């Protein structure tokens, strides 16, 4: 099953910078896609996630917020691959 990790953040967010590094590393190591969305470009995303960023989604399902635990993300990707 294909897996996509999504980072929801905003410009100037130092926690988003940290999350980006972890997500990029995990995605590269595990051979999965990842994308980043700027919540300030969507009223809905801003309203929903403003106080939680960075938010990590795995296949569109919220996985984490504020900090990304690398091992926990690896386990979530493995679980998503199994379906």
N, C-alpha and C positions, 0 to 999 in steps of 0.2 A: 504494500500500500504506500502511495506517495505521501510525504509529510512536508508541510510548510510551517515554518516558525515565523510569526509576525511580531514585530516590535512596534508598539504604539508609544510615541513620545512627542517631544516638541523641541524646537531649537533652544539652545542655551541650557539644557537640562543635563547637569553633570552625572546624575544617576542613569540617564539614558545613554550617555557616552560609555559608562561602565557596562551597562547591559548589552550594548552593541558589540563590545569586544567579546564578551562571553558567548553571545548568540552566534557571532561570525565564526568563532573557534569551533563550537559544537556543530554547527551546520557543515563546516568544511570537513571536520573529522568524521562525521556520520554520513556525509554525502547527501544532505537534504537541502531543499531550497529555503531561503529566508528573505523576508521583505521588511521594509520599514514604512510606517505611515505617520505623518505629522498630524496630530489631533487638532491643531489650530486651523487646519484646512476644512474641517467639518464641524458644524454646530453640534451635530449629534454625538460625535466622538468626544468633542470638548466637554459637553454636558455630562456624558457618561463616565469619562475617565480622568478628568482634570486633576482630581486629588489622589489618583492612584499611580500616575506615570512614574517610571516606565511600566507598561503592561506587556506581558508576554502571552501570546496565543499560540497554541499548537493545533493546526488544522481548524482554526477559527474559534476554538474553545479557550476561554481564559485559563491560563496555567498559573501565572504568578503576577505580582505587582511589587513596585518599589525596588526590589533587588532580585537578581537572577542567580539562583544557586545552580552551578554548572552540573553537578552530579544529578540533581533532581530533574533538570531539563533533559539530560541524557536519558534518564529512565522514562520520562514522559514521551520522548521521541521514539524510544524502543517500543513502548506500549502502543503508541499510535500506529507504528508499522505493523503490529500484530493485529490491529483492528479492534 
